[in-house]
Amino acid sequence: MNRRNWLVVSILLISLVLVVAGCGGAGGDKKPATPAAPAKIQNINIATATTGGVYYPLGNAMAQMFNQKIPGIKTSAQATAGTPQNILLMGKKEAEVAFAQNGVAFYAYNGKEMFKDKPTKFLRGITNLYPNVMHIVVNANSPIKSVKQFENKKFVPGAIGSATEINSKEILGLYGLDYKDKKNVKGEYLGYSEAAEALKDGRVDGILIAGGLPTSAVMDAASSVKIRILSLEPDMIAKLVKDMPWYYEISIPKGTYMGQTEDVKTVAVANLLICREDLSNDLVYSMTKTLHENHKDLVTAHNAAKDMKLESALKGMTVPMHPGAEKYYKEKGIMK
């Protein structure tokens, strides 16, 4: 190898040594920088109810909205048996947010009825949603004109352990009727979609569906057979509202369902969106703000959301508000 080639090789070797030394840093004791760990995504599960009601489609719409609007979370909606199961899932930390009837939420928070001696003090409120209207439905050709005529008949009170079942127990109880163990009413425990099918097939005499207006399960039944929705007698409504003040009188306007030619006098409870107390204030604030400031998107998902208004956000709230929700309502002048 001639002198010129040796010079080239020497320069290359010296350059390589300098590069390697530089990678080691001063004194050779610095470690290469490690890339920053990605931010942890918080999973949020929204517990709803059976797929034939309003909770489930509305919960899915909320989940999509939260995912689009709130960074750092991954939200999904879960079909359930309804409010009682939702609260149990929250207690086991298998759900962070849930739909709930206000009466059942009251029982749970205060340790009454099915939650006797097991108060769920971790419940916190986010917002009132819309009225949960009691639809007591029979075939249009049925001789049944009043709830009292369900004695010895087949009746669907809802799925086992659902809020609807509790509503059935309370309403039928006004008339001295009891479907438990088929005492004087033959209770058939079914979810909303299955209840509608049973009514269409003539396998049951009546069903109770609790939901917003309109409720898909009632629409489904009305699209296949002629139905009639029973009105409750004024004195029974008055007694129910007096004994259980989370109920209130409401009308189902004629034409809400196919073939409905008259207004129906019935009762409703408030549907609430609730959460666990351990959710951060910032997260719940963002959820509350997102819901109320994107209200039109929820109405697009289900017409029942039209009754969700900022000015009635606290109406019917039977559990303490979450501080994150309180912050938003104070900003809007809804709370002091």
C-alpha positions in Angstrom: 0.0 0.0 0.0 1.5 3.4 -1.0 1.9 6.4 1.2 -1.2 8.2 -0.2 -3.5 5.2 0.5 -2.2 4.9 4.1 -3.0 8.5 4.7 -6.6 8.0 3.5 -7.1 4.9 5.7 -5.6 6.7 8.7 -8.0 9.7 8.3 -11.0 7.3 8.1 -9.9 5.4 11.3 -9.5 8.6 13.2 -12.9 9.9 12.1 -14.5 6.6 13.2 -12.9 6.8 16.7 -14.1 10.3 17.2 -17.7 9.4 16.2 -17.8 6.4 18.6 -16.3 8.5 21.4 -18.9 11.2 20.8 -21.8 8.7 21.1 -20.5 7.8 24.6 -20.7 11.4 25.8 -18.3 13.2 28.1 -16.3 10.7 30.1 -18.3 7.8 28.3 -20.7 7.5 31.3 -23.9 9.0 29.7 -26.6 6.6 28.7 -28.5 7.1 25.4 -31.8 9.0 26.0 -34.9 6.7 26.1 -38.0 7.8 24.3 -40.8 9.2 26.4 -43.5 6.7 27.3 -46.9 7.4 25.5 -49.5 9.0 27.7 -51.8 6.5 29.4 -55.3 6.2 28.0 -58.1 6.1 30.5 -60.8 3.6 29.7 -64.4 4.8 30.4 -67.2 2.4 30.4 -70.8 3.8 30.2 -73.4 1.3 31.6 -76.7 1.7 29.8 -79.6 -0.8 29.6 -81.1 -3.3 27.1 -80.7 -2.6 23.4 -84.4 -2.0 22.8 -84.6 1.1 24.9 -83.2 4.7 24.7 -80.2 4.3 27.1 -78.2 2.1 24.8 -78.2 4.1 21.6 -77.8 7.4 23.5 -74.9 5.9 25.5 -73.2 4.9 22.3 -73.6 8.4 20.9 -72.1 9.8 24.1 -69.2 7.4 23.9 -68.4 8.5 20.4 -68.7 12.2 21.3 -66.4 11.8 24.3 -63.8 10.0 22.2 -63.9 12.8 19.6 -63.9 15.7 22.0 -61.9 14.7 25.2 -58.2 13.8 24.8 -56.7 10.9 26.7 -59.8 8.7 27.1 -61.3 5.7 25.3 -65.0 5.4 25.9 -67.4 2.5 25.2 -71.1 1.8 26.0 -72.2 -1.5 27.5 -75.7 -3.0 27.3 -77.0 -4.1 30.7 -80.1 -5.0 32.6 -80.5 -1.3 33.6 -80.0 0.9 36.6 -79.6 -1.7 39.5 -77.0 -3.6 37.5 -75.3 -0.3 36.4 -74.8 0.7 40.0 -73.4 -2.7 40.9 -71.0 -2.5 38.0 -69.9 0.9 39.3 -69.4 -0.5 42.8 -67.1 -3.2 41.3 -65.3 -0.4 39.2 -66.4 -2.1 36.0 -68.2 1.1 34.9 -67.3 4.7 35.4 -70.4 6.4 34.1 -74.0 5.1 34.0 -77.6 5.9 33.1 -79.9 5.6 36.0 -83.5 6.2 37.0 -83.6 8.8 39.8 -85.8 6.7 42.1 -83.5 3.7 41.9 -80.5 6.0 42.4 -82.2 7.3 45.5 -82.7 3.8 46.9 -79.1 2.9 46.1 -77.5 6.0 47.7 -79.6 5.8 50.8 -79.4 2.0 51.2 -83.1 1.2 50.8 -85.3 -1.4 49.0 -83.1 -3.7 46.9 -80.0 -1.9 48.3 -81.1 -2.2 51.9 -78.3 -1.8 54.4 -75.8 -1.4 51.4 -75.8 2.3 50.7 -73.8 3.2 47.6 -72.3 6.5 48.7 -69.9 6.6 45.8 -72.6 7.8 43.4 -72.4 11.3 42.0 -74.6 13.2 39.5 -73.6 14.6 36.1 -76.9 15.7 34.6 -80.6 15.1 34.2 -81.2 13.6 30.8 -84.9 13.2 29.9 -88.2 11.8 31.3 -88.4 8.0 31.5 -92.1 7.5 30.6 -94.0 4.5 31.7 -95.7 2.7 28.8 -98.2 0.0 29.8 -99.0 -1.6 26.5 -101.7 -4.2 25.5 -103.0 -5.4 22.2 -105.6 -3.1 20.8 -108.2 -5.9 20.8 -107.5 -6.8 24.5 -110.4 -6.4 26.9 -107.9 -4.9 29.4 -108.7 -1.2 30.0 -107.0 -0.7 33.4 -104.0 -2.0 35.2 -106.3 -3.6 37.8 -107.4 -6.0 35.1 -104.0 -7.7 34.8 -105.0 -10.0 37.7 -104.3 -13.6 36.7 -103.0 -12.4 33.3 -99.5 -12.7 31.8 -97.5 -9.5 32.2 -93.9 -8.5 31.4 -92.5 -6.3 34.3 -89.1 -6.0 32.6 -85.8 -7.9 32.9 -85.0 -9.4 36.3 -83.2 -6.8 38.4 -84.0 -3.9 36.1 -85.3 -0.5 37.0 -88.3 -1.3 34.9 -89.1 -4.2 37.2 -89.0 -1.8 40.1 -91.4 0.5 38.3 -93.7 -2.5 37.7 -93.6 -3.5 41.3 -94.5 0.1 42.4 -97.2 0.7 39.9 -98.9 -2.7 40.0 -98.7 -2.5 43.8 -101.0 0.5 43.7 -103.7 -1.9 42.5 -102.9 -4.7 44.9 -101.2 -6.7 42.2 -98.0 -8.7 42.7 -96.1 -10.6 40.0 -93.5 -12.0 42.3 -93.7 -15.8 42.4 -96.8 -15.3 40.2 -99.0 -14.5 43.2 -101.9 -12.8 41.3 -100.1 -11.8 38.1 -98.1 -14.2 35.9 -94.9 -12.3 35.6 -92.7 -13.0 32.5 -89.2 -11.4 32.9 -88.0 -10.1 29.5 -86.0 -7.3 28.1 -87.7 -4.6 26.0 -87.1 -6.2 22.5 -88.2 -9.6 23.8 -91.2 -8.1 25.5 -92.3 -6.4 22.3 -92.0 -9.7 20.5 -94.0 -11.5 23.2 -96.8 -9.0 22.9 -96.8 -9.2 19.1 -97.0 -13.0 19.2 -99.8 -13.0 21.8 -97.8 -14.8 24.4 -98.4 -12.2 27.1 -101.3 -9.9 27.9 -99.3 -6.7 28.6 -95.9 -5.2 29.0 -94.3 -2.3 30.8 -91.7 -0.3 28.9 -90.0 2.7 30.5 -88.3 5.0 28.1 -88.1 8.3 26.3 -90.6 9.4 23.7 -90.7 7.6 21.3 -89.2 4.3 22.6 -88.1 1.9 19.9 -89.5 -1.3 21.5 -93.0 0.3 21.6 -92.6 1.5 18.0 -91.6 -2.0 17.0 -94.7 -3.5 18.6 -97.0 -0.8 17.0 -95.5 -1.5 13.6 -96.6 -5.1 13.6 -99.8 -5.2 15.6 -102.4 -2.7 16.7 -101.6 -1.6 20.3 -103.1 0.4 23.0 -101.3 2.2 25.8 -103.2 2.3 29.1 -103.8 5.5 31.0 -103.5 5.5 34.8 -106.5 6.7 36.8 -106.0 10.2 38.2 -106.3 9.0 41.8 -103.7 6.4 41.3 -101.3 8.9 39.8 -101.9 11.2 42.7 -101.2 8.4 45.2 -98.0 7.3 43.4 -96.6 10.8 43.2 -97.4 11.4 46.9 -95.8 8.2 48.1 -92.8 8.3 45.7 -92.2 11.9 44.7 -89.6 11.0 42.1 -92.6 10.1 39.9 -94.5 12.8 38.2 -97.6 12.9 35.9 -96.9 13.2 32.1 -98.9 12.7 28.9 -97.9 10.7 25.8 -99.3 12.9 23.1 -101.6 11.3 20.5 -99.8 10.3 17.4 -96.5 9.4 19.2 -97.0 5.8 18.2 -98.7 4.3 15.1 -102.4 4.0 15.7 -102.4 6.1 18.9 -105.4 8.3 18.6 -105.6 9.7 22.1 -103.3 11.3 24.7 -102.2 8.8 27.4 -102.1 9.9 31.0 -99.2 8.1 32.8 -96.2 8.8 35.0 -92.5 9.4 34.4 -89.3 9.5 36.4 -86.1 11.5 35.6 -83.3 9.7 33.8 -79.9 10.7 35.1 -76.4 10.4 34.0 -74.3 9.5 37.0 -70.7 8.6 37.7 -68.3 7.4 40.4 -67.0 9.9 42.9 -63.4 8.9 42.2 -63.4 10.3 38.6 -61.2 13.4 38.4 -62.9 16.8 38.5 -61.3 17.8 35.2 -62.7 14.7 33.4 -66.2 15.1 34.7 -66.1 18.8 33.9 -65.1 18.0 30.3 -67.9 15.4 30.0 -70.5 17.8 31.4 -69.4 20.6 29.1 -69.2 18.3 26.1 -72.7 16.9 26.6 -74.4 20.3 27.0 -72.4 22.1 24.3 -72.9 19.4 21.7 -76.6 18.7 22.5 -77.7 18.7 18.9 -75.5 15.7 18.1 -77.3 13.8 20.9 -80.7 14.7 19.5 -79.6 13.4 16.1 -78.7 10.1 17.8 -82.1 9.9 19.6 -85.0 12.3 19.7 -85.5 11.7 23.5 -82.4 13.8 24.0 -84.4 16.9 23.0 -85.6 17.1 26.6 -82.1 17.4 27.9 -81.8 21.1 28.7 -79.1 23.0 30.6 -81.7 24.8 32.7 -83.1 21.4 33.9 -79.8 19.7 34.4 -80.3 19.5 38.2 -84.0 18.5 38.0 -84.8 15.2 39.8 -81.2 14.7 40.9 -81.4 12.3 43.9 -77.6 11.9 44.5 -74.9 14.6 45.2 -73.5 16.3 42.2 -69.9 15.6 41.2 -67.6 18.6 41.8 -66.5 18.6 38.1 -70.1 18.9 37.0 -70.8 21.6 39.7 -67.9 23.6 38.3 -69.5 23.7 34.9 -73.0 24.6 36.2 -71.5 27.4 38.3 -69.9 28.8 35.3 -73.2 28.8 33.5 -75.1 30.2 36.5 -77.1 27.0 37.1 -75.6 26.5 40.5 -74.4 29.1 43.1 
